[in-house]
Every structure is written in C-alpha cells, then in structure tokens.
Amino acid sequence: MSQSLSRILVHSIFSTKNREHFIKEAVRPQLHAYIAGIFKGCDSPAIVIGSVEDHVHALFVLSKTWPVCDVIQQVKKDSSKWIKPRGLLYKNFHWQDGYGAFSVSESHAEQVVRYIESQEEHHRKQSFQDEFRLS
C-alpha cells in the first residue's frame, strides 16, 4: 500500500498562564479564527474552537506527519505572538506550559463539538480546574 491514510480526531485544551482571564469576549472570534489558521498550517484542520476567559478547547484532525505535541506547541506559540500586540491588556499574555489532548472517536465527534460550543454555559456549573482534574 503506497498511500497513508489517517483520521485521528483530537480534543485539546490549554489554559492561560495562572488561569488569568485574558480571553475577553471581544477578542474570541478573531483569536479562534487565527488559531484555526495555525491548525491548518500544521496540516491539522480545526473542526471547532471554543474558549472562555482562561482556556481554549479545540477539536481538530491530527496531521499524519505532525506529532500532537508539536501541533499544540505551534498553536500556542503563534497565537501568543498574535494576541500580545492587541493592547495593554494582552502585553503580559502567556499560555500555561501544559495542555490536554484526548482522542475522540468519529461516533462521538458531534457530542464534543456541542460541548465545545457550549463552554460558557458549561463552566457556570463546573470550573475548568475541577473538570480538568476529573479527566
């Protein structure tokens, strides 16, 4: 077989340093679009990206040639460079060092999409820290 086929869905989560509330509503659509472009540049197209004040969720298709750690590192590095010049609020912006990455079966992808799209409502009931510890 001379062709390589791969479709691995990854749900990634990463937070701002010290869980600072940097990701304001006004910047989210632009940030999500920019992050989607970074995923695309890593041959790992985003299916959905969502965020609240202190963290981002993304469901993406992992490239067959990029390791997940390199994709997420690239997303965090480039998006941090993008957001810092957006005003005084963001000049000290940093992502936390770690991240979460979880495989998602095709049969559960739509459920994960709905979950990511409803982050604000979800975190009114459970904090990010509590949820991440349960993962």
Secondary structure, 3 states (H helix, E strand, C coil): CCCCCCCEEEEEEEEEHHHCCCCCCCCHHHHHHHHHHHHHHCCCCEEEEEEECCEEEEEEEECCCCCHHHHHHHHHHHHHHHHHHHCHHHCCCCECCCCEEEEECHHHHHHHHHHHHCHHHHHHHCCHHHHHHHC
